[in-house]
Amino acid sequence: MLKHLIKGGTLIDPSQDLVGVYDLLIEGDKIKEIGEDLFEPEAQIIDAVGLVVAPGFVDLHVHFRDPGQTHKEDVLSGSRCAVAGGYTTVVCMPNTDPPIDSPEIACYVKERAKNYGLCDVLPAGTITKRREGKELANLWALREAGCVAFTDDGSPVMDAEIMKRALELSAQLGVPVMSHCEDNNLARGEINEGKVSALLGLGTRPPEAEDILNARDCILALRTGGHIHIQHLTTALGVDIIRFFREKGARVTCEVNPYHLIYTEEEVLFSGANARVNPPLRKEEDLKALREAIADGTIDCVATDHAPHTFSEKNLLETSPPGIVGLQTALPIMLGLVSEGVLSMLRMVELMSTKPAAILGIEAGTLKRGAPADIVIFDPSKEWVLCEETNFSKSRNTPLWGKKLRGKVIYTIKRGRVVYKDNN
């Protein structure tokens, strides 16, 4: 049986409130023991002195474009990108072609990932057939096929009756409904409504477009008992809405995109289409509210919304599709917030691993004895540049392309196997 002994790393595990220098022994695909000065003569040694050892990251929101748009990304390239960023489990959004609205497509995604064996790629099924917002998909069949959530991500469900029925079913099935909150009647443009949109003369996606659907879906969750998960929260009022309905007893969780924690709407003046994302980058007061919310626990987790697009598509801001790649940049962004004192390293790991695993109810996000050996080992101080040599995605659409980043994954271990090792 294959054994690995990780020596001398700083272990951080929110599930045990554990922070300290320990050794960790992996036997087969499980965590065998945590302690000081462990010795196992048959184990392969991983020297983790000066490094952080944490549960493998879990991302609730990625786009692997497979099937249908594999020139942008596919399950293999997306999985390589994920493990290079320290992710051992990701949830693949259903806006593929065809969409994941049938058990056959859900099984296709799962089997592709299983064959590669790099990380768990869990499919999210659509809420409605073909993501058209008109008729519920067969949620029971999608759940049986392995879908861990339901969402029409990218196409907000405008029909409140359909969303109510989806939440009622989700309560029976025990999985969350993930909501992309933007009212299509208001969000018709490219960027946030404000001084930058006025300067550039571009169409807008105002914050109230997000807040309206956020509030509606929280109300429906409160009334139905279903679990609503608000995707990519961006507004200060949205944070208050989450707090209000939690106090009322609604089962609501939410995520934030790391880019919304470091950039405001002004970034489009510098990065153009590479800073276009839905919902858009907002104002400084929104950024500050989001930072406060990740620190105080209002925001449950970080999700990258990894959204690859080709270089030619991201040429013009006015015509480009929304989205930014983020699996390899999430850790450096979050470590930057740790360095600024916005949050602790323990809280960062909770946001990136322990809490998203708990939202899905999966066996991940922990270093407890007997748990699956899904582990990330990273150097919080190592500097590197995201470029052709270091990028594992097929796409490069990010404002951080060519920039010096601080914080690098050194090893990613999935079920006891090293699936990524930094060779630089």
C-alpha positions as CSV (number, residue, x, y, z in Angstrom):
1,M,0.0,0.0,0.0
2,L,1.3,3.4,-1.0
3,K,2.2,5.7,1.9
4,H,3.3,9.3,2.1
5,L,4.6,11.1,5.1
6,I,4.3,14.9,5.0
7,K,7.0,16.2,7.4
8,G,7.1,19.5,9.3
9,G,4.4,21.5,7.5
10,T,2.1,24.0,9.2
11,L,-1.2,22.2,9.2
12,I,-4.3,24.3,9.0
13,D,-7.7,22.6,9.3
14,P,-10.8,24.5,10.2
15,S,-12.8,21.3,10.7
16,Q,-10.6,20.6,13.8
17,D,-9.7,24.2,14.6
18,L,-6.1,23.0,14.0
19,V,-3.2,25.3,13.4
20,G,0.3,24.0,14.1
21,V,3.5,22.3,12.9
22,Y,2.8,18.6,12.6
23,D,3.6,15.6,10.5
24,L,0.8,13.9,8.5
25,L,0.8,10.2,7.4
26,I,-1.2,9.1,4.4
27,E,-1.8,5.3,4.0
28,G,-3.5,4.4,0.7
29,D,-6.2,6.9,0.0
30,K,-6.9,7.9,3.6
31,I,-5.3,10.1,6.3
32,K,-3.8,7.7,8.8
33,E,-2.3,9.9,11.5
34,I,-1.4,13.5,12.5
35,G,1.3,14.0,15.1
36,E,4.8,15.2,16.0
37,D,8.0,13.4,14.8
38,L,6.1,10.6,13.0
39,F,8.1,7.8,11.5
40,E,7.1,5.3,8.9
41,P,9.9,3.4,7.1
42,E,7.9,2.5,4.1
43,A,6.5,6.0,3.4
44,Q,7.7,8.4,0.7
45,I,8.7,11.6,2.4
46,I,7.3,15.0,1.4
47,D,9.3,17.8,3.0
48,A,6.8,20.5,4.0
49,V,9.0,22.6,6.2
50,G,8.1,26.3,5.6
51,L,4.9,25.2,3.7
52,V,1.2,25.2,4.6
53,V,-0.7,21.8,4.6
54,A,-4.4,22.1,4.3
55,P,-7.5,20.2,3.1
56,G,-7.8,20.2,-0.7
57,F,-9.7,23.2,-2.0
58,V,-13.3,22.8,-3.1
59,D,-14.8,25.1,-5.8
60,L,-18.6,25.2,-6.2
61,H,-18.5,27.1,-9.5
62,V,-16.4,26.3,-12.6
63,H,-17.0,26.2,-16.3
64,F,-15.1,23.5,-18.2
65,R,-17.0,24.0,-21.5
66,D,-17.3,20.3,-22.0
67,P,-19.2,19.2,-24.0
68,G,-19.6,21.7,-26.8
69,Q,-16.9,24.4,-26.4
70,T,-13.8,22.4,-25.9
71,H,-11.6,24.9,-27.8
72,K,-11.9,27.0,-24.6
73,E,-11.5,24.3,-22.0
74,D,-12.3,20.7,-21.5
75,V,-12.5,18.3,-18.5
76,L,-8.8,17.4,-18.8
77,S,-7.4,20.9,-19.2
78,G,-9.8,22.2,-16.5
79,S,-8.8,19.4,-14.1
80,R,-5.1,20.2,-14.7
81,C,-5.8,23.9,-14.0
82,A,-7.8,22.9,-10.8
83,V,-5.1,20.8,-9.3
84,A,-2.4,23.4,-10.1
85,G,-4.5,25.8,-8.0
86,G,-4.9,23.3,-5.2
87,Y,-8.4,22.2,-5.9
88,T,-9.3,18.5,-5.4
89,T,-13.1,18.9,-6.0
90,V,-14.9,21.2,-8.4
91,V,-18.5,21.6,-9.4
92,C,-19.0,22.0,-13.1
93,M,-21.7,24.4,-14.3
94,P,-24.3,23.1,-16.7
95,N,-24.1,25.8,-19.4
96,T,-22.5,23.4,-21.8
97,D,-23.7,22.5,-25.3
98,P,-25.8,20.5,-24.9
99,P,-26.5,21.6,-21.3
100,I,-26.4,19.2,-18.4
101,D,-30.2,18.8,-18.3
102,S,-30.2,15.0,-18.8
103,P,-28.6,12.1,-16.9
104,E,-26.6,11.2,-20.0
105,I,-24.7,14.5,-20.1
106,A,-24.2,14.4,-16.3
107,C,-22.7,10.9,-16.6
108,Y,-20.5,12.0,-19.5
109,V,-18.9,14.8,-17.4
110,K,-18.4,12.4,-14.4
111,E,-16.9,9.6,-16.4
112,R,-14.5,12.0,-18.3
113,A,-13.2,13.2,-14.9
114,K,-13.0,9.7,-13.5
115,N,-10.9,8.5,-16.4
116,Y,-8.4,11.3,-15.9
117,G,-8.3,10.8,-12.1
118,L,-6.9,14.2,-11.3
119,C,-9.8,15.7,-9.2
120,D,-13.5,15.2,-8.6
121,V,-15.6,17.0,-11.2
122,L,-19.1,17.0,-9.9
123,P,-21.8,18.1,-12.3
124,A,-24.5,20.6,-11.4
125,G,-27.7,20.0,-13.3
126,T,-29.9,22.6,-14.9
127,I,-33.0,23.9,-13.1
128,T,-34.9,24.1,-16.4
129,K,-34.8,22.2,-19.7
130,R,-32.2,23.7,-22.0
131,R,-31.7,26.5,-19.5
132,E,-34.6,28.3,-21.1
133,G,-36.4,29.1,-17.9
134,K,-39.7,27.7,-19.1
135,E,-40.0,24.1,-17.9
136,L,-38.4,22.3,-14.9
137,A,-35.8,19.7,-15.8
138,N,-36.2,16.3,-14.3
139,L,-34.4,17.1,-11.1
140,W,-34.9,13.6,-9.6
141,A,-33.2,12.0,-12.6
142,L,-30.4,14.5,-12.5
143,R,-29.8,13.8,-8.8
144,E,-29.8,10.1,-9.4
145,A,-27.2,10.7,-12.1
146,G,-24.9,12.4,-9.6
147,C,-25.7,16.1,-9.9
148,V,-24.9,17.8,-6.6
149,A,-26.8,21.0,-7.2
150,F,-29.2,22.7,-9.7
151,T,-28.6,26.0,-11.5
152,D,-29.2,27.7,-14.8
153,D,-26.0,29.7,-14.1
154,G,-25.6,32.4,-16.8
155,S,-29.3,32.4,-17.5
156,P,-31.2,33.7,-14.4
157,V,-34.5,32.0,-13.7
158,M,-36.9,34.9,-14.2
159,D,-40.1,32.8,-13.5
160,A,-40.7,32.9,-9.7
161,E,-43.1,30.0,-9.9
162,I,-40.5,27.8,-11.5
163,M,-37.9,28.8,-8.9
164,K,-40.3,28.1,-6.1
165,R,-41.0,24.6,-7.4
166,A,-37.3,24.0,-7.8
167,L,-36.7,24.9,-4.2
168,E,-39.5,22.7,-3.0
169,L,-38.0,19.8,-4.8
170,S,-34.5,20.6,-3.6
171,A,-35.8,20.4,0.0
172,Q,-36.8,16.8,-0.8
173,L,-33.7,15.9,-2.6
174,G,-31.3,17.5,-0.1
175,V,-29.3,19.5,-2.6
176,P,-29.0,23.3,-3.1
177,V,-30.4,25.4,-5.8
178,M,-27.7,27.8,-7.0
179,S,-29.0,31.1,-8.3
180,H,-27.3,33.5,-10.7
181,C,-29.1,36.7,-9.5
182,E,-29.5,39.3,-12.2
183,D,-32.9,40.5,-13.4
184,N,-32.6,40.4,-17.2
185,N,-35.0,43.3,-17.5
186,L,-32.4,45.5,-15.9
187,A,-29.1,43.8,-16.6
188,R,-28.8,44.3,-20.3
189,G,-25.3,45.8,-20.7
190,E,-21.7,45.0,-20.1
191,I,-20.5,46.7,-16.9
192,N,-21.6,48.2,-13.6
193,E,-23.8,51.3,-13.7
194,G,-21.6,54.2,-12.5
195,K,-19.0,56.6,-13.5
196,V,-17.0,54.1,-15.7
197,S,-20.1,53.2,-17.7
198,A,-20.9,56.8,-18.2
199,L,-17.3,57.6,-19.2
200,L,-17.2,54.7,-21.8
201,G,-20.8,55.1,-22.9
202,L,-21.5,51.4,-22.3
203,G,-24.7,49.5,-21.3
204,T,-25.0,48.6,-17.7
205,R,-25.8,45.9,-15.2
206,P,-26.9,47.9,-12.2
207,P,-26.7,46.5,-8.6
208,E,-30.4,46.5,-8.2
209,A,-30.7,43.9,-10.9
210,E,-28.8,41.5,-8.6
211,D,-30.4,42.6,-5.4
212,I,-34.0,42.1,-6.6
213,L,-33.5,38.4,-7.5
214,N,-31.3,37.8,-4.4
215,A,-34.2,39.0,-2.2
216,R,-36.8,37.1,-4.2
217,D,-34.9,33.8,-4.0
218,C,-34.3,34.3,-0.2
219,I,-38.0,34.8,0.3
220,L,-38.8,31.6,-1.7
221,A,-36.2,29.7,0.3
222,L,-37.8,30.9,3.6
223,R,-41.3,29.9,2.4
224,T,-40.4,26.5,0.9
225,G,-37.7,25.3,3.3
226,G,-35.4,24.8,0.3
227,H,-31.7,25.6,0.3
228,I,-30.8,28.6,-1.9
229,H,-27.2,29.3,-2.7
230,I,-26.6,32.8,-4.0
231,Q,-23.8,32.7,-6.6
232,H,-21.1,35.4,-7.0
233,L,-22.5,38.0,-4.6
234,T,-21.2,41.5,-5.5
235,T,-23.3,44.2,-3.7
236,A,-23.3,45.7,-0.3
237,L,-27.1,45.5,-0.1
238,G,-26.9,41.9,-1.2
239,V,-24.8,41.2,1.9
240,D,-27.5,42.8,4.1
241,I,-30.2,40.8,2.3
242,I,-28.3,37.5,3.2
243,R,-28.0,38.6,6.8
244,F,-31.6,39.6,7.1
245,F,-33.1,36.3,5.7
246,R,-30.7,34.1,7.7
247,E,-32.0,35.8,10.9
248,K,-35.5,35.0,9.7
249,G,-34.5,31.3,9.4
250,A,-34.1,30.9,5.6
251,R,-31.6,28.3,4.5
252,V,-29.4,30.5,2.4
253,T,-25.7,30.2,1.7
254,C,-23.6,32.3,-0.7
255,E,-20.3,32.6,-2.5
256,V,-18.0,35.4,-3.7
257,N,-15.6,35.5,-6.7
258,P,-12.1,36.4,-5.6
259,Y,-11.8,39.1,-8.2
260,H,-14.7,41.0,-6.6
261,L,-12.6,41.2,-3.5
262,I,-9.7,43.0,-5.2
263,Y,-11.0,44.9,-8.2
264,T,-13.7,47.6,-8.7
265,E,-15.4,48.8,-11.8
266,E,-12.4,50.9,-12.7
267,E,-10.4,47.8,-13.6
268,V,-12.1,47.7,-17.0
269,L,-10.3,50.9,-17.9
270,F,-7.0,49.0,-17.6
271,S,-7.9,45.4,-18.5
272,G,-10.8,45.9,-20.9
273,A,-12.7,42.7,-21.8
274,N,-10.5,40.6,-19.4
275,A,-12.2,42.4,-16.5
276,R,-15.7,41.9,-17.9
277,V,-17.7,39.4,-15.7
278,N,-21.3,38.9,-14.8
279,P,-22.3,40.2,-12.3
280,P,-19.8,43.0,-13.0
281,L,-17.1,44.5,-10.8
282,R,-18.8,47.0,-8.6
283,K,-17.9,50.1,-6.6
284,E,-15.4,50.6,-3.7
285,E,-18.2,50.5,-1.1
286,D,-19.3,47.1,-2.4
287,L,-15.8,45.7,-2.3
288,K,-15.4,46.8,1.3
289,A,-18.7,45.2,2.2
290,L,-17.7,41.9,0.6
291,R,-14.4,41.9,2.5
292,E,-16.2,42.5,5.8
293,A,-18.6,39.7,4.9
294,I,-15.9,37.1,4.3
295,A,-14.3,38.0,7.6
296,D,-17.5,37.9,9.7
297,G,-18.9,34.7,8.2
298,T,-21.8,36.2,6.2
299,I,-20.2,35.0,3.0
300,D,-19.8,31.2,3.3
301,C,-17.2,30.4,0.6
302,V,-15.0,31.6,-2.2
303,A,-15.9,30.2,-5.7
304,T,-13.7,31.1,-8.7
305,D,-16.4,31.1,-11.4
306,H,-13.5,29.9,-13.6
307,A,-14.8,31.0,-17.1
308,P,-12.4,30.4,-20.0
309,H,-12.8,32.3,-23.3
310,T,-10.6,32.5,-26.3
311,F,-8.2,35.4,-26.9
312,S,-10.2,36.6,-30.0
313,E,-13.5,36.6,-28.0
314,K,-12.0,38.8,-25.4
315,N,-10.8,41.4,-27.8
316,L,-13.4,44.1,-27.4
317,L,-15.2,45.0,-24.2
318,E,-18.5,45.7,-25.9
319,T,-18.8,42.4,-27.7
320,S,-16.9,40.0,-25.5
321,P,-18.6,37.2,-23.4
322,P,-18.4,37.7,-19.7
323,G,-16.0,35.7,-17.6
324,I,-12.5,35.3,-16.1
325,V,-10.3,32.3,-15.5
326,G,-9.6,31.9,-11.8
327,L,-8.6,28.4,-10.6
328,Q,-4.8,29.2,-10.5
329,T,-5.2,32.8,-9.2
330,A,-7.6,32.2,-6.3
331,L,-4.9,31.2,-3.8
332,P,-2.6,34.2,-4.5
333,I,-5.6,36.6,-4.3
334,M,-6.8,35.2,-1.0
335,L,-3.3,35.1,0.5
336,G,-3.0,38.8,-0.4
337,L,-6.1,39.4,1.8
338,V,-4.5,37.4,4.6
339,S,-1.4,39.6,4.3
340,E,-3.5,42.7,4.4
341,G,-5.2,41.5,7.7
342,V,-8.6,41.1,6.1
343,L,-8.9,37.5,7.4
344,S,-6.8,34.8,9.0
345,M,-5.2,31.9,7.2
346,L,-7.6,29.6,9.1
347,R,-10.6,31.5,7.8
348,M,-9.1,31.5,4.3
349,V,-8.9,27.7,4.3
350,E,-12.5,27.5,5.7
351,L,-13.7,29.7,2.8
352,M,-11.8,27.7,0.1
353,S,-12.3,24.1,1.5
354,T,-14.2,23.3,4.6
355,K,-17.3,25.4,4.1
356,P,-17.9,24.6,0.4
357,A,-17.6,20.9,1.2
358,A,-20.2,21.4,4.0
359,I,-22.6,23.2,1.6
360,L,-22.5,20.2,-0.7
361,G,-22.5,17.7,2.1
362,I,-19.5,15.8,0.7
363,E,-16.7,14.0,2.4
364,A,-14.0,16.7,1.9
365,G,-12.5,19.8,3.4
366,T,-10.9,18.1,6.4
367,L,-7.6,16.5,7.6
368,K,-9.3,14.3,10.2
369,R,-8.0,10.8,10.7
370,G,-9.7,8.4,8.3
371,A,-10.8,11.2,5.9
372,P,-10.0,11.0,2.2
373,A,-6.4,12.1,1.6
374,D,-7.3,15.2,-0.4
375,I,-4.6,17.7,0.5
376,V,-3.0,20.9,-0.8
377,I,0.5,22.0,0.2
378,F,1.4,25.5,-0.7
379,D,4.1,28.1,-0.2
380,P,2.5,31.4,0.9
381,S,5.6,33.4,0.0
382,K,6.7,32.0,-3.3
383,E,6.4,34.5,-6.2
384,W,5.5,33.4,-9.7
385,V,4.0,34.8,-12.9
386,L,0.9,33.5,-14.7
387,C,2.1,33.1,-18.3
388,E,2.2,30.5,-21.1
389,E,4.7,28.4,-19.1
390,T,2.7,28.3,-15.9
391,N,-0.9,28.4,-17.2
392,F,-2.8,25.1,-17.4
393,S,-6.0,26.4,-18.9
394,K,-6.6,26.6,-22.6
395,S,-7.5,30.3,-22.1
396,R,-5.8,33.3,-20.6
397,N,-8.6,35.8,-19.9
398,T,-7.7,37.4,-16.6
399,P,-6.4,40.8,-15.5
400,L,-3.6,39.0,-13.7
401,W,-2.1,37.6,-16.9
402,G,1.6,38.4,-16.9
403,K,1.5,39.8,-13.3
404,K,3.7,38.7,-10.4
405,L,1.7,36.7,-7.9
406,R,2.6,35.7,-4.4
407,G,1.6,32.2,-3.1
408,K,2.1,29.0,-5.0
409,V,0.7,25.4,-4.8
410,I,3.7,23.0,-4.4
411,Y,1.8,19.7,-4.2
412,T,-1.8,18.6,-4.7
413,I,-2.7,15.2,-3.4
414,K,-6.0,13.4,-4.4
415,R,-6.9,10.3,-2.5
416,G,-3.3,9.7,-1.6
417,R,-1.9,10.3,-5.0
418,V,0.3,13.2,-6.0
419,V,-1.7,14.7,-8.9
420,Y,0.3,18.0,-9.1
421,K,3.9,18.9,-8.2
422,D,5.5,22.3,-8.8
423,N,8.8,21.6,-10.5
424,N,10.1,25.2,-10.5
